[in-house]
Amino acid sequence: MTSVNRLIEIISELLNKDVKAEYAEERKGEVQRIALDVSKIKNFGFKPGYDLREGMRNVLEWMNAKR
């Protein structure tokens, strides 16, 4: 499972910047946790094309190109 904190850590590393999370008060009705299980789709032959870090790098490069 990948946490928001882990995503921030990866983004910080990829941007070579000290990115900090801003934590706020919980909002009424806010979802506390979402967990997805991709193991069943693998039974149909699905294989991810990228690992998380590589995918995040691709997204950040795309975002920079759109500026």
Residue pairs with C-beta under 8 A, 6 or more apart in sequence:
1 35
2 52
4 21
5 21
7 56
8 19
8 20
8 21
10 52
10 53
10 56
11 19
11 56
11 60
12 18
12 19
14 53
14 56
14 57
14 60
15 60
38 46
38 48
50 58
